[in-house]
Amino acid sequence: MKHKLEVLGMVCPFPLIEAKEAIQSLNSGDELVIDFDCTQATESIPRWAAEEGHTITEYEQIDDASWTITVKKK
């Protein structure tokens, strides 16, 4: 099941904090789609996902300053 998290307009580290909180309520195998526009999160979210054992299934730059990343819960 896919879940959406929009953190557009939030400055780091808040997109990462929100992602950590959101993924806790998901079941294993569920996906969290995160839309964000904080440049630092382009590194911090994938690093956190890898450290926690989650999988990045999609990572796309939407425009000059926004991205979407999908994290599949381990």
Biopython code that builds the backbone (N, CA, C, O; Angstrom):
import numpy as np
from Bio.PDB.StructureBuilder import StructureBuilder

atoms = [
    (1, "MET", "N", (0.839, -1.176, 0.000)),
    (1, "MET", "CA", (0.000, 0.000, 0.000)),
    (1, "MET", "C", (0.891, 1.249, 0.000)),
    (1, "MET", "O", (1.918, 1.289, 0.677)),
    (2, "LYS", "N", (0.489, 2.248, -0.756)),
    (2, "LYS", "CA", (1.259, 3.492, -0.831)),
    (2, "LYS", "C", (0.631, 4.545, 0.073)),
    (2, "LYS", "O", (-0.590, 4.678, 0.153)),
    (3, "HIS", "N", (1.495, 5.282, 0.746)),
    (3, "HIS", "CA", (1.080, 6.382, 1.611)),
    (3, "HIS", "C", (1.822, 7.627, 1.164)),
    (3, "HIS", "O", (2.988, 7.547, 0.778)),
    (4, "LYS", "N", (1.167, 8.769, 1.209)),
    (4, "LYS", "CA", (1.740, 10.028, 0.719)),
    (4, "LYS", "C", (2.124, 10.916, 1.894)),
    (4, "LYS", "O", (1.381, 11.048, 2.867)),
    (5, "LEU", "N", (3.309, 11.523, 1.779)),
    (5, "LEU", "CA", (3.766, 12.500, 2.765)),
    (5, "LEU", "C", (4.239, 13.730, 2.007)),
    (5, "LEU", "O", (5.215, 13.669, 1.259)),
    (6, "GLU", "N", (3.547, 14.845, 2.201)),
    (6, "GLU", "CA", (3.944, 16.088, 1.548)),
    (6, "GLU", "C", (4.600, 16.987, 2.581)),
    (6, "GLU", "O", (3.970, 17.401, 3.554)),
    (7, "VAL", "N", (5.866, 17.284, 2.358)),
    (7, "VAL", "CA", (6.598, 18.168, 3.265)),
    (7, "VAL", "C", (7.177, 19.357, 2.492)),
    (7, "VAL", "O", (8.222, 19.898, 2.852)),
    (8, "LEU", "N", (6.486, 19.746, 1.435)),
    (8, "LEU", "CA", (6.897, 20.899, 0.642)),
    (8, "LEU", "C", (6.863, 22.147, 1.518)),
    (8, "LEU", "O", (5.903, 22.369, 2.256)),
    (9, "GLY", "N", (7.908, 22.955, 1.433)),
    (9, "GLY", "CA", (7.973, 24.174, 2.214)),
    (9, "GLY", "C", (8.635, 24.007, 3.569)),
    (9, "GLY", "O", (8.920, 24.993, 4.248)),
    (10, "MET", "N", (8.881, 22.766, 3.967)),
    (10, "MET", "CA", (9.555, 22.521, 5.247)),
    (10, "MET", "C", (11.072, 22.547, 5.037)),
    (10, "MET", "O", (11.583, 22.017, 4.050)),
    (11, "VAL", "N", (11.770, 23.164, 5.968)),
    (11, "VAL", "CA", (13.230, 23.197, 5.884)),
    (11, "VAL", "C", (13.800, 22.018, 6.669)),
    (11, "VAL", "O", (13.177, 21.514, 7.603)),
    (12, "CYS", "N", (14.979, 21.600, 6.273)),
    (12, "CYS", "CA", (15.636, 20.484, 6.944)),
    (12, "CYS", "C", (15.947, 20.867, 8.384)),
    (12, "CYS", "O", (16.294, 22.016, 8.659)),
    (13, "PRO", "N", (15.827, 19.933, 9.287)),
    (13, "PRO", "CA", (15.678, 18.488, 9.112)),
    (13, "PRO", "C", (14.239, 18.000, 9.148)),
    (13, "PRO", "O", (14.015, 16.796, 9.266)),
    (14, "PHE", "N", (13.249, 18.895, 9.051)),
    (14, "PHE", "CA", (11.865, 18.486, 9.244)),
    (14, "PHE", "C", (11.323, 17.470, 8.236)),
    (14, "PHE", "O", (10.549, 16.603, 8.640)),
    (15, "PRO", "N", (11.683, 17.524, 6.941)),
    (15, "PRO", "CA", (11.218, 16.459, 6.040)),
    (15, "PRO", "C", (11.662, 15.069, 6.509)),
    (15, "PRO", "O", (10.892, 14.113, 6.430)),
    (16, "LEU", "N", (12.892, 14.959, 6.992)),
    (16, "LEU", "CA", (13.392, 13.678, 7.481)),
    (16, "LEU", "C", (12.677, 13.262, 8.759)),
    (16, "LEU", "O", (12.312, 12.096, 8.913)),
    (17, "ILE", "N", (12.475, 14.196, 9.669)),
    (17, "ILE", "CA", (11.766, 13.891, 10.925)),
    (17, "ILE", "C", (10.351, 13.400, 10.631)),
    (17, "ILE", "O", (9.899, 12.413, 11.210)),
    (18, "GLU", "N", (9.659, 14.089, 9.735)),
    (18, "GLU", "CA", (8.301, 13.690, 9.356)),
    (18, "GLU", "C", (8.292, 12.304, 8.704)),
    (18, "GLU", "O", (7.399, 11.500, 8.969)),
    (19, "ALA", "N", (9.285, 12.023, 7.851)),
    (19, "ALA", "CA", (9.371, 10.715, 7.194)),
    (19, "ALA", "C", (9.586, 9.608, 8.219)),
    (19, "ALA", "O", (8.954, 8.554, 8.144)),
    (20, "LYS", "N", (10.479, 9.850, 9.178)),
    (20, "LYS", "CA", (10.742, 8.850, 10.227)),
    (20, "LYS", "C", (9.470, 8.545, 11.015)),
    (20, "LYS", "O", (9.178, 7.386, 11.310)),
    (21, "GLU", "N", (8.718, 9.586, 11.352)),
    (21, "GLU", "CA", (7.476, 9.392, 12.103)),
    (21, "GLU", "C", (6.432, 8.665, 11.262)),
    (21, "GLU", "O", (5.752, 7.766, 11.757)),
    (22, "ALA", "N", (6.304, 9.047, 10.002)),
    (22, "ALA", "CA", (5.279, 8.467, 9.132)),
    (22, "ALA", "C", (5.525, 6.984, 8.872)),
    (22, "ALA", "O", (4.580, 6.196, 8.836)),
    (23, "ILE", "N", (6.779, 6.602, 8.693)),
    (23, "ILE", "CA", (7.062, 5.208, 8.319)),
    (23, "ILE", "C", (6.841, 4.262, 9.495)),
    (23, "ILE", "O", (6.638, 3.065, 9.290)),
    (24, "GLN", "N", (6.877, 4.771, 10.710)),
    (24, "GLN", "CA", (6.661, 3.923, 11.883)),
    (24, "GLN", "C", (5.280, 3.282, 11.893)),
    (24, "GLN", "O", (5.114, 2.165, 12.382)),
    (25, "SER", "N", (4.296, 3.981, 11.357)),
    (25, "SER", "CA", (2.925, 3.466, 11.385)),
    (25, "SER", "C", (2.605, 2.549, 10.203)),
    (25, "SER", "O", (1.504, 2.005, 10.120)),
    (26, "LEU", "N", (3.561, 2.376, 9.291)),
    (26, "LEU", "CA", (3.326, 1.546, 8.106)),
    (26, "LEU", "C", (3.678, 0.091, 8.384)),
    (26, "LEU", "O", (4.448, -0.222, 9.292)),
    (27, "ASN", "N", (3.097, -0.781, 7.584)),
    (27, "ASN", "CA", (3.430, -2.202, 7.659)),
    (27, "ASN", "C", (4.629, -2.494, 6.768)),
    (27, "ASN", "O", (4.919, -1.743, 5.837)),
    (28, "SER", "N", (5.317, -3.578, 7.054)),
    (28, "SER", "CA", (6.436, -3.998, 6.221)),
    (28, "SER", "C", (5.959, -4.191, 4.782)),
    (28, "SER", "O", (4.941, -4.837, 4.536)),
    (29, "GLY", "N", (6.702, -3.626, 3.845)),
    (29, "GLY", "CA", (6.329, -3.728, 2.434)),
    (29, "GLY", "C", (5.529, -2.539, 1.930)),
    (29, "GLY", "O", (5.414, -2.339, 0.721)),
    (30, "ASP", "N", (4.973, -1.745, 2.845)),
    (30, "ASP", "CA", (4.251, -0.539, 2.432)),
    (30, "ASP", "C", (5.246, 0.495, 1.914)),
    (30, "ASP", "O", (6.427, 0.460, 2.259)),
    (31, "GLU", "N", (4.761, 1.409, 1.086)),
    (31, "GLU", "CA", (5.618, 2.443, 0.519)),
    (31, "GLU", "C", (5.177, 3.830, 0.986)),
    (31, "GLU", "O", (3.986, 4.131, 1.063)),
    (32, "LEU", "N", (6.159, 4.655, 1.290)),
    (32, "LEU", "CA", (5.923, 6.039, 1.680)),
    (32, "LEU", "C", (6.444, 6.935, 0.566)),
    (32, "LEU", "O", (7.645, 6.961, 0.296)),
    (33, "VAL", "N", (5.548, 7.666, -0.080)),
    (33, "VAL", "CA", (5.907, 8.587, -1.155)),
    (33, "VAL", "C", (6.074, 9.972, -0.534)),
    (33, "VAL", "O", (5.116, 10.556, -0.028)),
    (34, "ILE", "N", (7.296, 10.488, -0.579)),
    (34, "ILE", "CA", (7.613, 11.756, 0.069)),
    (34, "ILE", "C", (7.863, 12.828, -0.996)),
    (34, "ILE", "O", (8.760, 12.686, -1.827)),
    (35, "ASP", "N", (7.078, 13.885, -0.968)),
    (35, "ASP", "CA", (7.283, 15.038, -1.855)),
    (35, "ASP", "C", (7.935, 16.134, -1.021)),
    (35, "ASP", "O", (7.389, 16.537, 0.006)),
    (36, "PHE", "N", (9.100, 16.621, -1.454)),
    (36, "PHE", "CA", (9.831, 17.602, -0.659)),
    (36, "PHE", "C", (10.577, 18.584, -1.550)),
    (36, "PHE", "O", (10.772, 18.336, -2.739)),
    (37, "ASP", "N", (10.996, 19.712, -0.958)),
    (37, "ASP", "CA", (11.734, 20.722, -1.714)),
    (37, "ASP", "C", (12.927, 21.261, -0.920)),
    (37, "ASP", "O", (13.390, 22.375, -1.163)),
    (38, "CYS", "N", (13.411, 20.473, 0.013)),
    (38, "CYS", "CA", (14.586, 20.834, 0.802)),
    (38, "CYS", "C", (15.801, 20.113, 0.208)),
    (38, "CYS", "O", (15.866, 18.884, 0.214)),
    (39, "THR", "N", (16.749, 20.881, -0.297)),
    (39, "THR", "CA", (17.907, 20.296, -0.974)),
    (39, "THR", "C", (18.666, 19.308, -0.091)),
    (39, "THR", "O", (19.109, 18.269, -0.580)),
    (40, "GLN", "N", (18.823, 19.607, 1.184)),
    (40, "GLN", "CA", (19.558, 18.715, 2.086)),
    (40, "GLN", "C", (18.891, 17.344, 2.201)),
    (40, "GLN", "O", (19.570, 16.340, 2.419)),
    (41, "ALA", "N", (17.577, 17.299, 2.057)),
    (41, "ALA", "CA", (16.858, 16.027, 2.168)),
    (41, "ALA", "C", (17.156, 15.089, 1.008)),
    (41, "ALA", "O", (16.905, 13.889, 1.109)),
    (42, "THR", "N", (17.694, 15.621, -0.107)),
    (42, "THR", "CA", (18.054, 14.753, -1.231)),
    (42, "THR", "C", (19.153, 13.779, -0.818)),
    (42, "THR", "O", (19.309, 12.723, -1.431)),
    (43, "GLU", "N", (19.908, 14.123, 0.209)),
    (43, "GLU", "CA", (20.936, 13.218, 0.737)),
    (43, "GLU", "C", (20.491, 12.553, 2.029)),
    (43, "GLU", "O", (20.727, 11.361, 2.226)),
    (44, "SER", "N", (19.847, 13.311, 2.914)),
    (44, "SER", "CA", (19.524, 12.765, 4.239)),
    (44, "SER", "C", (18.452, 11.677, 4.200)),
    (44, "SER", "O", (18.546, 10.706, 4.950)),
    (45, "ILE", "N", (17.441, 11.813, 3.349)),
    (45, "ILE", "CA", (16.381, 10.798, 3.298)),
    (45, "ILE", "C", (16.911, 9.473, 2.741)),
    (45, "ILE", "O", (16.671, 8.434, 3.358)),
    (46, "PRO", "N", (17.621, 9.459, 1.604)),
    (46, "PRO", "CA", (18.167, 8.175, 1.129)),
    (46, "PRO", "C", (19.160, 7.544, 2.121)),
    (46, "PRO", "O", (19.183, 6.324, 2.286)),
    (47, "ARG", "N", (19.972, 8.372, 2.776)),
    (47, "ARG", "CA", (20.941, 7.840, 3.749)),
    (47, "ARG", "C", (20.219, 7.187, 4.931)),
    (47, "ARG", "O", (20.583, 6.093, 5.361)),
    (48, "TRP", "N", (19.199, 7.864, 5.448)),
    (48, "TRP", "CA", (18.411, 7.316, 6.551)),
    (48, "TRP", "C", (17.747, 6.003, 6.127)),
    (48, "TRP", "O", (17.772, 5.027, 6.876)),
    (49, "ALA", "N", (17.155, 5.976, 4.930)),
    (49, "ALA", "CA", (16.477, 4.765, 4.452)),
    (49, "ALA", "C", (17.459, 3.597, 4.382)),
    (49, "ALA", "O", (17.139, 2.491, 4.820)),
    (50, "ALA", "N", (18.638, 3.833, 3.839)),
    (50, "ALA", "CA", (19.652, 2.771, 3.737)),
    (50, "ALA", "C", (20.097, 2.295, 5.117)),
    (50, "ALA", "O", (20.237, 1.094, 5.346)),
    (51, "GLU", "N", (20.318, 3.233, 6.034)),
    (51, "GLU", "CA", (20.748, 2.870, 7.384)),
    (51, "GLU", "C", (19.705, 2.037, 8.113)),
    (51, "GLU", "O", (20.043, 1.174, 8.923)),
    (52, "GLU", "N", (18.426, 2.302, 7.820)),
    (52, "GLU", "CA", (17.336, 1.578, 8.479)),
    (52, "GLU", "C", (16.961, 0.287, 7.751)),
    (52, "GLU", "O", (16.152, -0.494, 8.252)),
    (53, "GLY", "N", (17.544, 0.060, 6.575)),
    (53, "GLY", "CA", (17.249, -1.162, 5.825)),
    (53, "GLY", "C", (16.053, -1.064, 4.904)),
    (53, "GLY", "O", (15.607, -2.074, 4.361)),
    (54, "HIS", "N", (15.517, 0.152, 4.714)),
    (54, "HIS", "CA", (14.402, 0.352, 3.788)),
    (54, "HIS", "C", (14.957, 0.446, 2.361)),
    (54, "HIS", "O", (16.160, 0.625, 2.170)),
    (55, "THR", "N", (14.091, 0.327, 1.383)),
    (55, "THR", "CA", (14.489, 0.365, -0.021)),
    (55, "THR", "C", (13.912, 1.599, -0.707)),
    (55, "THR", "O", (12.743, 1.936, -0.518)),
    (56, "ILE", "N", (14.736, 2.265, -1.498)),
    (56, "ILE", "CA", (14.254, 3.368, -2.336)),
    (56, "ILE", "C", (13.762, 2.743, -3.639)),
    (56, "ILE", "O", (14.549, 2.146, -4.374)),
    (57, "THR", "N", (12.474, 2.875, -3.929)),
    (57, "THR", "CA", (11.931, 2.273, -5.144)),
    (57, "THR", "C", (11.766, 3.298, -6.263)),
    (57, "THR", "O", (11.651, 2.934, -7.433)),
    (58, "GLU", "N", (11.755, 4.584, -5.898)),
    (58, "GLU", "CA", (11.636, 5.633, -6.908)),
    (58, "GLU", "C", (12.253, 6.902, -6.348)),
    (58, "GLU", "O", (12.107, 7.208, -5.164)),
    (59, "TYR", "N", (12.938, 7.634, -7.204)),
    (59, "TYR", "CA", (13.571, 8.893, -6.791)),
    (59, "TYR", "C", (13.612, 9.774, -8.021)),
    (59, "TYR", "O", (14.299, 9.457, -8.992)),
    (60, "GLU", "N", (12.885, 10.874, -7.990)),
    (60, "GLU", "CA", (12.763, 11.700, -9.190)),
    (60, "GLU", "C", (12.762, 13.184, -8.826)),
    (60, "GLU", "O", (12.130, 13.605, -7.857)),
    (61, "GLN", "N", (13.480, 13.956, -9.621)),
    (61, "GLN", "CA", (13.447, 15.410, -9.465)),
    (61, "GLN", "C", (12.276, 15.920, -10.289)),
    (61, "GLN", "O", (12.199, 15.677, -11.494)),
    (62, "ILE", "N", (11.368, 16.626, -9.634)),
    (62, "ILE", "CA", (10.149, 17.105, -10.290)),
    (62, "ILE", "C", (10.421, 18.388, -11.067)),
    (62, "ILE", "O", (9.996, 18.528, -12.214)),
    (63, "ASP", "N", (11.130, 19.323, -10.438)),
    (63, "ASP", "CA", (11.526, 20.555, -11.119)),
    (63, "ASP", "C", (12.834, 21.040, -10.497)),
    (63, "ASP", "O", (13.534, 20.259, -9.852)),
    (64, "ASP", "N", (13.167, 22.302, -10.680)),
    (64, "ASP", "CA", (14.456, 22.818, -10.204)),
    (64, "ASP", "C", (14.681, 22.621, -8.710)),
    (64, "ASP", "O", (15.818, 22.436, -8.277)),
    (65, "ALA", "N", (13.618, 22.658, -7.924)),
    (65, "ALA", "CA", (13.797, 22.625, -6.473)),
    (65, "ALA", "C", (12.809, 21.729, -5.744)),
    (65, "ALA", "O", (12.491, 21.983, -4.582)),
    (66, "SER", "N", (12.318, 20.689, -6.402)),
    (66, "SER", "CA", (11.456, 19.743, -5.687)),
    (66, "SER", "C", (11.663, 18.330, -6.213)),
    (66, "SER", "O", (11.979, 18.112, -7.383)),
    (67, "TRP", "N", (11.473, 17.380, -5.304)),
    (67, "TRP", "CA", (11.740, 15.982, -5.593)),
    (67, "TRP", "C", (10.639, 15.118, -5.012)),
    (67, "TRP", "O", (9.887, 15.546, -4.136)),
    (68, "THR", "N", (10.555, 13.889, -5.515)),
    (68, "THR", "CA", (9.709, 12.874, -4.917)),
    (68, "THR", "C", (10.554, 11.621, -4.735)),
    (68, "THR", "O", (11.320, 11.238, -5.619)),
    (69, "ILE", "N", (10.405, 10.997, -3.592)),
    (69, "ILE", "CA", (11.163, 9.785, -3.306)),
    (69, "ILE", "C", (10.195, 8.786, -2.673)),
    (69, "ILE", "O", (9.379, 9.154, -1.829)),
    (70, "THR", "N", (10.289, 7.539, -3.079)),
    (70, "THR", "CA", (9.445, 6.492, -2.519)),
    (70, "THR", "C", (10.304, 5.528, -1.723)),
    (70, "THR", "O", (11.266, 4.959, -2.241)),
    (71, "VAL", "N", (9.947, 5.352, -0.459)),
    (71, "VAL", "CA", (10.693, 4.489, 0.446)),
    (71, "VAL", "C", (9.811, 3.298, 0.784)),
    (71, "VAL", "O", (8.701, 3.467, 1.287)),
    (72, "LYS", "N", (10.304, 2.085, 0.509)),
    (72, "LYS", "CA", (9.576, 0.866, 0.830)),
    (72, "LYS", "C", (10.068, 0.371, 2.190)),
    (72, "LYS", "O", (11.258, 0.123, 2.380)),
    (73, "LYS", "N", (9.138, 0.233, 3.126)),
    (73, "LYS", "CA", (9.498, -0.175, 4.491)),
    (73, "LYS", "C", (9.986, -1.611, 4.505)),
    (73, "LYS", "O", (9.403, -2.485, 3.862)),
    (74, "LYS", "N", (11.064, -1.848, 5.246)),
    (74, "LYS", "CA", (11.637, -3.205, 5.325)),
    (74, "LYS", "C", (10.699, -4.161, 6.030)),
    (74, "LYS", "O", (11.020, -5.339, 6.184)),
]
sb = StructureBuilder()
sb.init_structure("model")
sb.init_model(0)
sb.init_chain("A")
sb.init_seg("    ")
for serial, (resi, resn, name, xyz) in enumerate(atoms, 1):
    if name == "N":
        sb.init_residue(resn, " ", resi, " ")
    sb.init_atom(name, np.array(xyz, "f"), 0.0, 1.0, " ", f" {name:<3s}", serial, name[0])
structure = sb.get_structure()
